[in-house]
């Protein structure tokens, strides 16, 4: 089964945003951003699109599937 990887923390840091600032801009809690960055929570398609819009990148630049075989 594929795992969803992400570069959210790096992209957020490159833009000088805190988790709280990104969360506010995306309309979610800071904890939601934290759990996405730590791969505990997989965001909905709507939230993934909102994050990509806030960060000014494509969804594919934030999220990738880890296709490594088990």
C-alpha positions in Angstrom: 0.0 0.0 0.0 1.2 3.5 -0.9 2.0 6.0 1.8 1.4 9.8 1.3 4.7 11.7 1.7 4.8 15.5 1.9 7.2 18.4 1.8 4.8 20.7 3.7 7.2 21.6 6.5 10.0 22.6 4.1 7.7 24.6 1.8 6.2 26.4 4.8 9.6 27.2 6.2 10.9 28.5 2.8 8.1 31.0 3.0 8.8 32.0 6.6 5.5 30.9 7.8 4.8 29.3 11.2 2.4 26.4 11.5 -0.2 28.8 13.0 0.2 31.3 10.1 -0.3 28.6 7.5 -3.2 27.1 9.4 -4.9 30.5 9.6 -4.4 31.2 5.9 -5.8 27.7 5.1 -8.7 27.9 7.5 -7.6 25.0 9.8 -6.0 24.6 13.2 -2.3 24.6 13.9 -2.6 21.0 15.1 -4.0 20.0 11.7 -0.9 21.4 10.0 1.3 19.7 12.5 -0.3 16.3 12.0 -0.1 16.6 8.2 3.6 17.6 8.4 4.3 14.6 10.7 2.3 12.2 8.4 -0.2 11.4 11.1 -3.2 12.9 9.1 -3.9 12.7 5.4 -5.7 15.9 4.3 -8.8 15.9 2.2 -8.5 16.9 -1.5 -10.1 20.3 -0.7 -7.5 21.0 2.1 -4.6 19.8 -0.1 -5.8 22.2 -2.9 -6.2 25.0 -0.3 -2.6 24.4 1.0 -1.2 24.5 -2.5 -3.0 27.7 -3.2 -1.7 29.4 0.0 1.8 28.2 -0.7 1.7 29.1 -4.4 2.8 25.6 -5.6 1.0 22.6 -7.2 -0.4 19.8 -5.0 2.2 17.5 -6.5 5.0 19.8 -5.1 3.6 19.2 -1.6 2.3 15.6 -1.7 3.8 12.5 -3.3 2.9 8.8 -3.1 5.7 6.6 -1.7 5.5 3.7 -4.1 8.1 1.6 -2.3 7.2 -2.1 -2.2 6.6 -3.9 1.0 
